[in-house]
Structure formats: structure tokens, C-alpha cells
Amino acid sequence: MYATSLVTWLKVLSTMELSLAYPMVSLGYVLVMVLSFLFLGETFTIHKLLGVAAVITGVMLIGYK
């Protein structure tokens, strides 16, 4: 999995600027929260939802051209 991740990351960096690609890594936190809800039965709290909203908003602002 690490090797696949590395190859994918190198492919992304060959097509995008680092300043745009790197903030997308923080979307992993959003993915982990959603997957933990679906597969582990964790609950969403208002603080978690606000944090996810902040991450998504930040990525959108940085990625906006």
C-alpha cells in the first residue's frame, strides 16, 4: 500500500504544483472520519463536523483559482 501511495503521490506531483497538491493530503482526515463512522460505528459530534468543515473549506480556498 505504501508503494502504491508513493507512486500515486509522485504522479500527482508531476502534474500539479506542490502548493496545490499538498493541502489535498489533509482530506485524509475527512476520509478517516467518514470511514470510522461507517465501519467502526463512531459518532459525529458538532466539534468533529466543524473541524471537517474547516478542513474542506481550507482546501477549497487554497485550490480555488
C-alpha positions in Angstrom: 0.0 0.0 0.0 2.9 2.4 0.8 4.5 1.8 -2.6 1.1 2.4 -4.3 0.7 5.6 -2.3 4.2 6.7 -3.2 3.7 6.1 -6.9 0.4 7.9 -6.9 1.9 10.9 -5.0 4.7 11.2 -7.5 2.3 11.1 -10.3 0.2 13.9 -8.7 3.3 16.0 -8.2 4.3 15.6 -11.8 1.0 17.1 -12.9 0.3 19.7 -10.1 2.1 22.3 -8.2 3.1 21.3 -4.7 1.3 24.3 -3.2 -1.9 23.0 -4.6 -1.4 19.2 -4.1 -0.1 19.2 -0.5 -3.3 20.7 1.1 -5.3 17.9 -0.5 -3.4 15.5 1.8 -5.5 16.9 4.7 -8.6 15.5 3.1 -7.3 12.2 4.5 -8.6 13.4 7.9 -12.0 13.7 6.4 -11.8 10.3 4.9 -10.7 8.7 8.1 -13.6 10.3 10.0 -16.2 9.1 7.4 -14.7 5.5 7.3 -14.6 5.3 11.1 -18.3 6.3 11.2 -19.2 3.7 8.5 -17.1 0.8 9.7 -16.4 1.3 13.4 -19.6 2.9 14.5 -18.0 6.1 15.8 -20.3 9.1 16.2 -20.2 12.5 14.7 -20.1 15.4 17.2 -20.5 19.0 16.4 -16.8 19.6 17.0 -15.9 16.9 14.5 -18.3 18.2 11.9 -17.0 21.8 12.4 -13.4 20.5 12.1 -14.2 18.7 8.9 -16.0 21.7 7.5 -12.9 23.9 8.3 -10.6 21.4 6.5 -12.8 21.2 3.5 -13.2 25.0 3.3 -9.5 25.5 3.6 -8.7 23.0 0.8 -11.3 24.7 -1.4 -9.9 28.1 -0.7 -6.4 27.0 -1.5 -7.4 25.1 -4.6 -9.6 27.9 -5.9 -8.1 29.5 -9.0 
